[in-house]
């Protein structure tokens, strides 16, 4: 896959971030609680947080990371107080470029 093709593929959700945030169903609370049962502490990294649908559901100390600028803008709009990890985003970007 070429660099341009990869960029288009990687940013495909971002092109419709607003619609994604509006129409994607929320996560089931019971499923989220089940997934978090083995968590060793109260802090969670939401890697590839998208628009923040899961971030909002976690109910924990969440650090969100999202490399797509449009998805990240939607996350910031809906969850302005959530901590964002720029270091993780830069790492993801470097890994994707490798």
KEGULO-717905 format. One record per residue: x, y, z of N, C-alpha, C, CB in turn. Coordinates in pm, whole numbers, padded with zeros to 5 digits, always signed. Atoms other than C-alpha are relative to their C-alpha. Glycine has a CB too. Layout:
BEGIN
XYZXYZXYZXYZ;...
***
This chain:
BEGIN
+00085-00117+00000+00000+00000+00000+00090+00123+00000-00097+00000+00123;-00079-00122+00009+00148+00337-00103-00035+00099+00110-00018+00064-00135;+00019-00100-00105+00181+00637+00129-00133+00073-00016+00116+00100+00000;+00125-00074+00023-00110+00830-00029-00122-00089+00024-00004+00056-00142;+00111+00094-00021-00336+00525-00031-00019-00029+00148+00024-00131-00078;+00007+00024-00145-00252+00457+00334-00062+00120+00071+00141-00029+00057;+00056-00120-00061-00330+00819+00427-00151+00007-00020+00067+00126-00058;+00145-00002+00028-00671+00802+00258-00070-00105+00084-00028-00023-00150;+00059+00108-00079-00745+00472+00429-00002+00036+00148+00078-00131-00021;-00011-00032-00143-00623+00590+00771-00091+00115+00042+00142+00034+00034;+00082-00116-00036-00827+00910+00758-00145-00015-00046+00060+00125-00061;+00135+00018+00055-01147+00756+00620-00110+00032+00101-00017-00142-00049;+00100-00035-00100-01339+00791+00948-00002+00150+00025+00027-00075+00131;-00011-00142-00027-01213+01145+00999-00077+00085-00098+00143+00041+00000;+00073-00076+00101-01376+01259+00677-00148+00014+00037+00014-00067-00136;+00141-00004-00042-01713+01190+00842-00011-00001+00152-00077-00120-00059;-00006+00005-00147-01627+01252+01209-00130+00045+00066+00113+00086+00049;+00125-00050-00058-01941+01455+01284-00113-00102-00013-00041+00129-00067;+00104+00101+00022-02173+01195+01130+00028-00125+00084-00009-00037-00149;-00038+00116-00082-01980+00916+01304-00040+00022+00145+00152-00026-00011;+00033-00030-00140-02020+01086+01642-00151+00001+00023+00059+00136+00041;+00145-00011-00016-02388+01147+01585-00072-00134-00014-00055+00096-00103;+00077+00120+00033-02492+00808+01446+00056-00131+00056-00009-00012-00146;-00056+00124-00053-02256+00551+01599-00067-00028+00134+00155+00009+00015;+00065+00032-00129-02442+00371+01880+00098+00007+00116-00063-00141-00006;-00082-00001-00121-02315+00409+02235+00038-00143+00038-00075+00069+00116;-00042+00131-00049-02136+00124+02406-00091-00044+00115+00148+00004+00047;+00084+00055-00108-02337-00103+02637+00078+00007+00132-00042-00147-00032;-00065-00016-00130-02256-00021+03001+00047-00134+00057-00095+00068+00098;-00037+00131-00055-02254-00389+03101+00125-00054-00069-00117-00100-00015;-00117+00047+00074-02001-00471+02828+00125+00077+00041-00023+00014-00152;-00114-00082-00042-01776-00183+02933+00046-00042+00140-00037+00150-00001;-00037+00045-00136-01787-00289+03300+00071-00135-00005-00126-00010+00091;-00061+00132+00013-01705-00648+03201+00143+00013-00053-00085-00089-00094;-00133-00016+00059-01409-00535+02988+00098+00062+00097-00009+00085-00126;-00089-00069-00095-01271-00321+03272+00024-00077+00128-00058+00133+00033;-00018+00077-00124-01298-00585+03545+00146-00033+00030-00079-00129-00007;-00139+00035-00032-00934-00699+03509+00094+00120+00007+00052-00097-00103;-00087-00118-00004-00802-00338+03499+00067+00011+00137-00079+00129-00032;-00072-00002-00128-00532-00306+03766-00016+00130+00079+00145-00024-00025;+00012-00127-00071-00615+00055+03855-00107+00088-00062+00133+00075+00000;+00109-00087+00044-00842+00352+03798+00028+00077-00129-00032+00096+00108;-00033-00077+00121-00659+00497+03492-00001-00092-00122+00138+00069+00015;+00012+00077+00123-00730+00379+03139+00049+00084-00117-00146-00048-00024;-00038-00066+00125-00572+00467+02803-00100-00044-00106+00148-00036-00042;+00090+00028+00111-00834+00489+02529+00078+00027-00127-00133+00086+00006;-00088-00009+00116-00607+00422+02233-00083-00009-00127+00108-00112+00003;+00088-00008+00117-00768+00522+01906-00138+00043+00045-00005-00135-00076;+00124-00041-00068-01035+00710+02100-00108+00053-00094+00032+00105+00101;+00100-00048+00095-01207+00839+01787-00067+00127+00050-00104-00108-00025;+00076-00118-00041-01482+01084+01874-00029+00002+00149-00131+00007-00076;+00017+00003-00145-01485+00980+02240-00120-00078+00048-00009+00136+00050;+00117+00078-00042-01786+00746+02244+00035-00093+00116-00056-00083-00118;-00040+00090-00108-01605+00486+02455+00058+00080+00117+00103-00104-00051;-00060-00083-00105-01410+00751+02648-00107+00050+00096+00075+00120-00062;+00109-00053-00083-01737+00900+02773-00066-00108+00084-00105+00067-00088;+00066+00111-00067-01864+00558+02879+00085-00062+00111-00038-00106-00100;-00090+00071-00091-01558+00443+03074-00020+00033+00146+00141+00029-00037;+00024-00037-00139-01631+00637+03392+00121-00017+00089-00112-00081+00055;-00126+00013-00074-01267+00621+03499+00087+00121-00032+00074-00133-00036;-00099-00101+00035-00960+00841+03484+00054-00041-00136+00115+00011+00109;-00032+00040+00137-00917+00830+03107+00101+00096-00062-00127-00006-00086;-00090-00074+00087-00627+00943+02893-00032-00048-00140+00154-00022+00038;+00041+00036+00136-00740+00952+02531+00111+00031-00099-00129+00075-00039;-00096-00021+00107-00521+00921+02224-00070-00027-00132+00126-00091+00017;+00063+00014+00131-00647+00976+01869+00085+00072-00104-00145+00056+00000;-00088-00062+00098-00420+01037+01568-00072+00079-00110+00084-00104-00064;+00072-00069+00107-00690+01156+01323-00046+00137+00047-00120-00085-00049;+00034-00135-00046-00725+01536+01352-00150+00029+00005+00067+00100-00088;+00145-00026+00002-01096+01543+01259-00071-00075+00113-00060-00041-00135;+00059+00077-00110-01186+01267+01505+00039+00064+00134+00047-00148-00005;-00047-00064-00121-00975+01439+01772-00076+00130+00027+00151+00027-00010;+00076-00124-00017-01155+01769+01712-00140-00030+00053-00009+00077-00134;+00133+00039-00048-01489+01594+01763+00006-00045+00145-00059-00113-00089;-00018+00043-00139-01359+01432+02083+00015+00121+00092+00124-00092+00012;-00021-00122-00080-01241+01771+02213-00130+00079+00015+00109+00089-00063;+00126-00073-00005-01579+01924+02127-00095-00064+00100-00064+00004-00139;+00097+00068-00086-01780+01660+02311+00052-00024+00142-00038-00132-00062;-00059+00029-00131-01537+01595+02601+00118+00094+00025+00045-00148+00010;-00110-00097-00010-01335+01915+02657+00092-00018+00119-00057+00137+00004;-00084+00015-00119-01201+01809+02998+00083-00128+00001-00085+00005+00123;-00075+00125+00004-01061+01469+02897+00146+00029-00033-00061-00097-00105;-00143-00014+00027-00683+01444+02910+00034-00070-00131+00085-00057+00116;-00043+00056+00128-00525+01384+02571+00150-00022+00004-00038+00093-00117;-00142+00031+00002-00189+01221+02516+00057+00027-00138+00024-00146+00041;-00067-00030+00126+00003+01390+02239+00116-00092-00027+00047+00143+00001;-00114+00092+00017+00298+01158+02300-00045-00129-00066+00067-00030+00135;+00051+00124+00059+00090+00852+02219-00040+00024-00144-00120-00056+00081;+00041-00032+00136-00054+01021+01912+00121+00010-00092-00080+00132-00004;-00121-00008+00082+00295+01106+01784+00060-00137-00022+00102+00093+00067;-00052+00136+00014+00406+00749+01850-00082-00078-00103-00002-00072+00137;+00086+00068+00097+00107+00614+01656+00030+00048-00141-00147+00022+00034;-00029-00056+00130+00184+00847+01369+00133-00052-00053+00002+00153+00006;-00130+00054+00042+00548+00736+01359-00010-00147-00036+00104+00019+00110;+00015+00143+00028+00450+00369+01372-00073-00022-00132-00075-00070+00115;+00077+00014+00124+00198+00415+01090+00086+00034-00121-00124+00090+00005;-00085-00041+00110+00462+00583+00875+00112-00101-00029+00059+00137+00029;-00111+00096+00016+00712+00299+00924-00032-00109-00099+00035-00062+00133;
***
